[in-house]
Amino acid sequence: MQPTLKKHRKWLITGVALLATATPGFALFGMGDIVFDPTSYANLVKQFTTLQLQYNAIKNNLTHFSAKQQWQAALTTLKNTNVKNLFGETNGMTTALTTNSPSASSTAWTSATVPVSSTTTSYLGTQTVGSAQLAQLAMIEASDSVSPDCLTAVGQYRAARTQNATAVSTLAANELDGSSSTNSEVQQLNLLNAAEAQKMAEMQTQGTLQSCLASQMAVSNMQQRNAAAIDLNTVAFVQQQRASNNTNAARESNTWQTYLP
């Protein structure tokens, strides 16, 4: 091989080796000029893309609805209660049904119900527990206990709705506000928390009313249960008396003294 070809081959091999070990940076227009690094450029593009996505996300979070009235719901109002009281038969009833007044509820229930007279009390004192008479008395006593509480619960609910009307209307106005003053992400989250707090208060109040309904149902079931038991006991007693006392016309002298009409 000629010396010139050997020299060119040597320089070619050296150049290839240099290119194989070179870094991504290279000069655009020769020695001492600006160096371009593709790896750094790719990282910058990636960072810019990430920042752009974050910006778009923040922008979307700050975007507010301008027509929220489509979500507005009407608040059910309660009719003002004013119970007639011609002769004192409903003393305290209006107050009991509209305010939080346990004393008014007790007074109203006492005025509107038939009391157990002293004569009846004396008669009941001769009865044994489990008798139809004492079972009726138990039902009356249970009703006298839970019914005033129910009147108070209704009054509390009405009073609470009146007291909370301003808070409810203010929250509704803020929720339906289409301006930028109430539509930041933090403000919207605060509105959601306020709505949940109002919902919890309403659920607790509803729970009180449901407890009242359950109590009233228990008393009502007591009355129905006692009536059914009395009917069964009467049937059994009549059958026992018929077996013991001949009711045929030929035995008229055998009078049935314990007949139940």
C-alpha positions as CSV (number, residue, x, y, z in Angstrom):
1,M,0.0,0.0,0.0
2,Q,1.3,3.4,-0.8
3,P,2.3,5.8,2.0
4,T,-0.3,8.4,1.1
5,L,-3.2,5.8,1.3
6,K,-1.8,4.6,4.6
7,K,-1.8,8.1,5.9
8,H,-5.3,8.8,4.7
9,R,-6.5,5.5,6.3
10,K,-4.9,6.5,9.5
11,W,-6.6,9.8,9.6
12,L,-10.0,8.2,8.7
13,I,-9.8,5.7,11.5
14,T,-8.8,8.5,14.0
15,G,-11.8,10.6,12.8
16,V,-14.3,7.7,13.2
17,A,-13.0,7.1,16.7
18,L,-13.4,10.7,17.6
19,L,-17.0,10.7,16.3
20,A,-17.8,7.5,18.2
21,T,-16.7,9.1,21.5
22,A,-18.0,12.6,21.0
23,T,-20.7,14.2,23.3
24,P,-24.0,15.3,21.9
25,G,-22.8,19.0,21.9
26,F,-21.4,20.3,18.7
27,A,-20.5,23.7,17.2
28,L,-22.9,25.2,14.7
29,F,-20.4,27.2,12.7
30,G,-16.9,26.1,13.8
31,M,-14.6,26.4,16.8
32,G,-15.6,28.8,19.5
33,D,-19.2,29.2,18.3
34,I,-22.5,28.4,20.2
35,V,-22.7,24.7,21.2
36,F,-26.1,22.9,20.6
37,D,-26.9,20.1,23.1
38,P,-29.9,17.9,21.9
39,T,-30.3,16.3,25.4
40,S,-30.7,19.7,27.1
41,Y,-33.0,20.9,24.4
42,A,-35.3,17.8,24.9
43,N,-35.4,18.4,28.7
44,L,-36.4,22.0,28.2
45,V,-39.1,21.0,25.8
46,K,-40.4,18.5,28.4
47,Q,-40.3,21.0,31.2
48,F,-42.2,23.5,29.0
49,T,-44.8,21.0,28.2
50,T,-45.3,20.1,31.9
51,L,-45.6,23.8,32.9
52,Q,-48.1,24.3,30.1
53,L,-50.2,21.4,31.4
54,Q,-50.1,22.8,34.9
55,Y,-51.1,26.2,33.7
56,N,-54.0,24.8,31.7
57,A,-55.1,22.9,34.8
58,I,-55.0,26.0,37.0
59,K,-56.8,28.0,34.4
60,N,-59.6,25.3,34.2
61,N,-59.9,25.3,38.0
62,L,-60.4,29.1,38.0
63,T,-63.0,29.0,35.2
64,H,-66.5,29.6,36.7
65,F,-70.0,28.9,35.6
66,S,-71.9,32.0,34.5
67,A,-75.4,30.5,34.5
68,K,-75.9,28.6,37.7
69,Q,-79.6,29.4,38.1
70,Q,-80.4,26.2,36.2
71,W,-79.5,24.3,39.5
72,Q,-81.7,26.4,41.8
73,A,-84.2,24.5,43.9
74,A,-87.1,26.0,45.8
75,L,-87.1,25.8,49.6
76,T,-90.3,24.4,51.0
77,T,-91.9,26.8,53.4
78,L,-94.1,25.7,56.4
79,K,-97.5,27.2,57.0
80,N,-97.7,29.3,60.1
81,T,-99.6,27.4,62.8
82,N,-102.3,29.1,64.8
83,V,-104.5,26.6,66.7
84,K,-107.9,27.9,67.7
85,N,-108.5,28.1,71.5
86,L,-112.2,28.9,72.1
87,F,-112.5,27.7,75.7
88,G,-108.9,26.9,76.8
89,E,-109.0,23.4,75.3
90,T,-105.7,24.1,73.4
91,N,-103.8,26.3,75.8
92,G,-100.2,26.4,74.7
93,M,-100.7,24.4,71.5
94,T,-99.7,27.2,69.1
95,T,-96.6,27.9,71.1
96,A,-95.7,24.3,71.3
97,L,-96.0,23.8,67.5
98,T,-94.0,26.9,66.6
99,T,-91.3,27.3,69.2
100,N,-88.9,25.3,71.3
101,S,-91.0,25.2,74.5
102,P,-91.3,21.8,76.4
103,S,-93.5,23.5,79.1
104,A,-95.9,24.7,76.5
105,S,-96.1,21.2,74.9
106,S,-96.9,19.7,78.3
107,T,-99.6,22.3,79.0
108,A,-101.1,21.9,75.6
109,W,-101.3,18.1,75.8
110,T,-102.8,18.2,79.3
111,S,-105.5,20.7,78.2
112,A,-106.4,18.7,75.0
113,T,-106.8,15.2,76.5
114,V,-109.2,13.5,78.8
115,P,-107.8,13.0,82.3
116,V,-108.1,9.8,84.4
117,S,-110.5,10.7,87.2
118,S,-109.8,9.9,90.9
119,T,-112.7,7.4,90.9
120,T,-111.1,5.6,88.0
121,T,-107.8,5.6,89.8
122,S,-109.3,4.0,92.8
123,Y,-110.9,1.3,90.7
124,L,-107.6,0.7,88.9
125,G,-105.9,0.2,92.2
126,T,-107.8,-3.1,92.7
127,Q,-106.6,-4.5,89.3
128,T,-103.5,-6.6,88.8
129,V,-100.7,-6.1,86.3
130,G,-101.6,-7.6,82.9
131,S,-105.3,-6.9,83.2
132,A,-107.0,-5.1,80.3
133,Q,-107.7,-2.1,82.5
134,L,-104.1,-1.6,83.6
135,A,-102.9,-2.2,80.0
136,Q,-105.1,0.7,78.9
137,L,-103.7,2.8,81.6
138,A,-100.2,1.9,80.5
139,M,-101.0,3.0,77.0
140,I,-102.4,6.4,78.3
141,E,-99.3,7.0,80.4
142,A,-96.9,6.2,77.5
143,S,-98.9,8.5,75.2
144,D,-98.8,11.2,77.9
145,S,-95.0,10.9,77.9
146,V,-94.1,10.8,74.3
147,S,-96.7,13.1,72.8
148,P,-95.6,16.3,74.5
149,D,-92.0,15.5,73.3
150,C,-93.4,15.2,69.7
151,L,-95.1,18.6,70.0
152,T,-91.8,20.0,71.1
153,A,-89.9,18.4,68.3
154,V,-92.3,19.9,65.7
155,G,-91.9,23.3,67.4
156,Q,-88.1,23.0,67.4
157,Y,-88.1,22.1,63.7
158,R,-90.2,25.1,62.8
159,A,-88.1,27.4,64.9
160,A,-84.8,26.1,63.5
161,R,-86.0,26.6,59.9
162,T,-86.9,30.2,60.7
163,Q,-83.5,30.7,62.4
164,N,-81.5,29.1,59.6
165,A,-83.4,30.8,56.8
166,T,-80.8,33.6,56.4
167,A,-77.9,31.1,56.3
168,V,-79.6,28.9,53.8
169,S,-80.5,31.8,51.5
170,T,-77.0,33.3,51.7
171,L,-75.4,29.9,50.8
172,A,-77.8,29.5,47.9
173,A,-77.0,33.0,46.6
174,N,-73.2,32.3,46.8
175,E,-73.6,28.9,45.1
176,L,-75.6,30.5,42.2
177,D,-73.2,33.5,41.9
178,G,-71.7,33.6,38.5
179,S,-69.1,36.3,39.2
180,S,-65.4,35.7,39.9
181,S,-65.8,36.8,43.6
182,T,-67.0,33.4,44.7
183,N,-65.7,31.0,42.0
184,S,-62.1,30.3,43.0
185,E,-61.3,26.7,43.8
186,V,-60.9,27.4,47.5
187,Q,-64.2,29.3,47.7
188,Q,-66.1,26.6,45.9
189,L,-64.7,24.0,48.3
190,N,-65.8,26.2,51.2
191,L,-69.3,26.4,49.7
192,L,-69.4,22.6,49.5
193,N,-68.3,22.3,53.1
194,A,-71.0,24.7,54.2
195,A,-73.6,22.8,52.2
196,E,-72.6,19.6,53.8
197,A,-72.8,21.2,57.3
198,Q,-76.3,22.4,56.6
199,K,-77.3,19.0,55.3
200,M,-76.0,17.4,58.5
201,A,-78.0,19.8,60.7
202,E,-81.1,19.0,58.7
203,M,-80.5,15.3,59.0
204,Q,-80.1,15.5,62.7
205,T,-83.3,17.5,63.0
206,Q,-85.1,15.0,60.8
207,G,-83.7,12.2,63.1
208,T,-85.5,13.9,66.0
209,L,-88.8,13.9,64.1
210,Q,-88.3,10.3,63.1
211,S,-87.8,9.3,66.7
212,C,-91.0,11.0,67.6
213,L,-92.9,9.1,64.8
214,A,-91.4,5.9,66.1
215,S,-92.6,6.6,69.6
216,Q,-96.1,7.4,68.4
217,M,-96.2,4.3,66.4
218,A,-95.2,2.3,69.4
219,V,-98.1,3.7,71.4
220,S,-100.5,3.1,68.6
221,N,-99.3,-0.5,68.3
222,M,-99.8,-0.9,72.0
223,Q,-103.4,0.1,71.6
224,Q,-104.0,-2.2,68.7
225,R,-102.2,-5.1,70.4
226,N,-104.2,-4.7,73.6
227,A,-107.5,-4.6,71.6
228,A,-106.6,-7.8,69.8
229,A,-105.6,-9.5,73.1
230,I,-108.9,-8.5,74.7
231,D,-110.8,-9.9,71.8
232,L,-109.0,-13.2,72.0
233,N,-109.4,-13.4,75.8
234,T,-113.2,-12.6,75.4
235,V,-113.6,-15.4,72.8
236,A,-111.9,-17.9,75.1
237,F,-113.9,-16.8,78.1
238,V,-117.2,-17.1,76.2
239,Q,-116.3,-20.6,75.0
240,Q,-115.4,-21.6,78.6
241,Q,-118.7,-20.3,80.0
242,R,-120.7,-22.0,77.3
243,A,-119.1,-25.2,78.2
244,S,-119.9,-24.7,81.9
245,N,-123.4,-23.3,81.5
246,N,-126.2,-25.0,79.5
247,T,-127.9,-22.4,77.3
248,N,-130.7,-24.6,76.1
249,A,-134.3,-23.4,76.7
250,A,-135.1,-26.5,78.8
251,R,-132.6,-25.4,81.4
252,E,-133.6,-21.8,81.9
253,S,-133.2,-22.0,85.6
254,N,-129.5,-22.2,85.2
255,T,-128.7,-18.5,84.8
256,W,-125.5,-17.4,83.2
257,Q,-124.3,-14.7,85.5
258,T,-120.9,-14.0,83.9
259,Y,-122.2,-13.3,80.4
260,L,-120.1,-10.8,78.4
261,P,-122.3,-8.6,76.0
